[in-house]
Amino acid sequence: MLGLQDNAELHNLLGEVDENAGDHVEAARELQRAAQMDPSEKNIFDWGNDLLLHRAYELAGGIFSRGVQRYPNSAKLLIGLGVTLYSRGKYDEAVDALVQATDLEPSDPRPYLFLGRMLGISLARADDVADRQARFLRLQPRNALANYYYAMALWKGRRTESTPETLDRVVALLQTSAKLDPKLSDPHLQLGNFT
């Protein structure tokens, strides 16, 4: 097909085929070619995500950074950038990118979930993380992870503000999380800290 029509869409598709076939080097080349031919949000994300999956964090970070410059309102590219920054140990910058992603696409659970995994790593941004986890819980009150991550944000992110009322709220959120998803072990483990 490339012989008949050489376009970015076909290179992107070929990159996916190569990736699924286990030819990671050729997949990266095809995805790069697609992004160079047509630097659409999708093509840039696919290329950066492929590099991220193969732990080429520095290269992926460059791709996502340039993508965010081109598409500053892309939550998807900001999530990729945030994960890449986290993988490179740049925690405060990772939180910045993920917070922006939650603000752009409040209903997308992915950036909240990544922020939840970063609790306690970026103490300077603990309030921002807690605020976003509170929003996640408001948007998805029946989501076990929303309850769990907000509980952790209240407890670990704001330890200096821990009052008996706050700790009661943390326990209630953990209990709700455990009820919503009994197979999720983290709420049960954390509840053990309170008994």
Sequence and secondary structure as in RCSB ss.txt:
>XXXX:A:sequence
MLGLQDNAELHNLLGEVDENAGDHVEAARELQRAAQMDPSEKNIFDWGNDLLLHRAYELAGGIFSRGVQRYPNSA
KLLIGLGVTLYSRGKYDEAVDALVQATDLEPSDPRPYLFLGRMLGISLARADDVADRQARFLRLQPRNALANYYY
AMALWKGRRTESTPETLDRVVALLQTSAKLDPKLSDPHLQLGNFT
>XXXX:A:secstr
 TTT   HHHHHHHHHHHHHTT HHHHHHHHHHHHHH   HHHHHHHHHHHHHTT HHHHHHHHHHHHHH TT H
HHHHHHHHHHHHTT HHHHHHHHHHHHHH TT HHHHHHHHHTTTT GGGHHHHHHHHHHHHHH TT HHHHHHH
HHIIIIITGGG  HHHHHHHHHHHHHHHHH TT HHHHHHHHTT 
